[in-house]
Every structure is written in structure tokens, then in C-alpha cells.
Amino acid sequence: MDRAERLAFAKAYPFARPPFSFVLAGDRALELMRPLPKRLADAAVRARGVVVRLADYCRREGLDAPVPFSERTAVIAYGSNAAPERLRQKFGPRELIPVLRATLAQFDVVFAPHFARYGSIPATLEPSPGTRVEVFITYVTASQLETMDASEVAAVQSHYARGLLRGIGLDLEADGRLDQAEVYAAKRGALRLDGAARAFATIGARARRLRAHTQEEMLDLVRRSLAPEEELDDFLDGTIGDERRRAHWNELLRTQAANRALPGFEVRAG
């Protein structure tokens, strides 16, 4: 990427996600039609404007047959893992992953206390009484979960842990409710500016209690705190390009973190 592309990518987090449940099928995000059947292979998807059976689509496109929901793990996706673009980059051109829209009660999606290597300030979950935030559920196979772990928790200086979040209210767009699911959560909790977590303005929520910002707004707030003499784009490009500088900023951001685990969160990896 050139400078302009790097900056645009950093400011785009959590990246575009469709306004519907979908199946990542190779290089396409196919709209998943309701009602959702018990057998994933029987699900109807909209592909190139035509509604077809998922199993038929996979056979026609040379993709592997759909693995049933019963053999998949539900993982809450609230940041970039809900974006088809990022999922394709992580999983490659042949994977099949159902991604269902959902609403998570008593939580909000907030900024974590670190910079990603590509410059964004990524997301984590924060308890928020009365709030209902829009999330997605990725249903992944065992091998896909390993791939996701490699991206989220196995990297050097990983900032996330994966675990089971129990005692939740997770309502699926495709009908149904989960009271527990896997999730990746920032080990240090939420970034707190002036003592308060800040929510993602680009992620919808009802009865939101926290102040909300876009990615660019939050980057500029952090820039004012860490390097007020620099312009935002210079600060951001330097943070992307200099690993030692980024590590230094992350150490400073950790001093403004919640430093507490999510209630009901049982760590399984990371």
C-alpha cells in the first residue's frame, strides 16, 4: 500500500459489513435468506441476484459441501471479523462460513487499549446495562477456529484472548437465542479516556450509554493525548510504519485501560 491507502485502511476499521446475514463462500458474501433451515446445506442464498440452495451453489462453484451447524462453533464477531473483506483475507478463497446478524444485550462495542499493526484502534466488548448492540455470529469449523486463533491470539504480543462468554442474551436475526458463545476479548479490557470507555459510532446500538466516535475521531483523540504536536496523518503513518513506536504508544494506552475481564468470560486460548 502507498501512504494514502495505508491511512484509508486504518481509518476504515471495523470495515464494511452487509446489512444482512450472509455466507462467506469463496470470494463472495451471499445473502442468507430467512427462514434458516436446520441443515445448512438446505439454506437459500442470493447469488448474483438469484436465490439458490447453498449446496447447489457450492457444487456449481467447486466449493466444498457445507459443514452442518452442529459441527461448527458460534463465535461473536463485533469488529473486523464481521467484515467479508477481512474474513476473505484471513481464510482464503475456498472457505465457507455462515455469518449471522445478531443483537447482544447488556454490552456495547468499544475501543480497545492498543493500536493494530495496520494503525487502527480495534474493538472489544464492554458491559453496558440496558444497551443492545448489533453484532454478528461467525459459525466456524474446528480448522477455521484454529485459523482465527492464529490471527487473534497466537501472534507475538497478542492483545486478545478467546473464551466462552456465558449468561448472555444473544438474539439471532435468523430466529433463535444463545445464552453463551465464544468471543475474542481484549486482555486489558476497554480503553478509557477521562475514565470512560468509548463506543464505535459506526456500529448500531439501542439505548447506548457511552459516548461514541468514528475510527478517525478516536485516532485523533488518542493522537492529541500521545503526540499533540503532530498532524493526524503523520502520527498515524508513523505508528503503522514503526513497530517500536507503536509498542511504545500501546504501553501508554494500557495505562488508560480497564484492566478487568468481562463478567462470565472463561478463557480458552490466549
FENQUILIN-V263096 format. One record per pair of residues at least 24 apart in sequence whose ideal C-beta (glycine too) atoms are under 7 Angstrom apart, sorted by the first residue. I is the first residue (numbers start at 1). J is the second residue. Records with the same first field share a line. If there is no record, write none. Layout:
BEGIN
I = J  J
END
This chain:
BEGIN
3 = 237
6 = 119  237  240
7 = 233  236  237
9 = 118
10 = 118  119  120  236  240
11 = 215  216  219
13 = 80  120  122  215
14 = 79  80  82  83  123  200  202  203
15 = 80  83  85  86
16 = 83  85
17 = 82  83  136
20 = 101
21 = 99  100  101  173  174
22 = 84  99
23 = 54  96  97  98
24 = 84  87  88  95  96  97  99
25 = 57  58  63  96
26 = 61  63  93  94
27 = 88  93
29 = 84
32 = 98
34 = 174
35 = 175
36 = 174  175
39 = 68
40 = 66  68  69  98
41 = 65  66
58 = 96
63 = 94  96
64 = 94  96
66 = 96
67 = 141
69 = 139
71 = 141
72 = 139  140  141
73 = 140  145  182
74 = 137  139  178  181  182
75 = 137  138  140  181  182  183
76 = 104  135  137  165  181  183
77 = 135  136  137  138
78 = 109  123  125  135
79 = 122  123
81 = 138
82 = 136
90 = 147  148  151
91 = 144  147
95 = 144
97 = 138  139  140  144
98 = 139
99 = 136  138
100 = 136  137  172  173  174
101 = 136  173
102 = 135  136  137  170  171  172  173
103 = 132  134  171
104 = 133  135  168  170
105 = 132  169
106 = 131  169
107 = 131  133
108 = 133  199  205  208  210
109 = 133  199  200  203
110 = 190  197  198  199  210
111 = 190  191  198  218
112 = 159  186  190  191
113 = 186  188  191  253  254  256  257
114 = 159  250  253
115 = 239  246  249  250
118 = 240
119 = 236  239  240
120 = 215
121 = 215  218  219  222
123 = 200
124 = 185  186  189  190
125 = 183  185  262
126 = 190  197
127 = 262  263
128 = 209  210
130 = 207  209
131 = 205  206  207  208  209
132 = 205  206  207
133 = 203  205
134 = 203  204  205
137 = 172  181
149 = 269
152 = 184
153 = 269  270
158 = 270
159 = 186  187
160 = 184  185  186  187  270
161 = 185  187  267  269  270
162 = 268  269  270
163 = 265  266  267  268
164 = 266  268
165 = 262  264  265
166 = 264  266
167 = 264
168 = 264
185 = 262  265
188 = 254  257  258  259
189 = 257  258  259  260
190 = 257  258
191 = 253  256  257
192 = 256  257  258
193 = 221  256
226 = 252
END
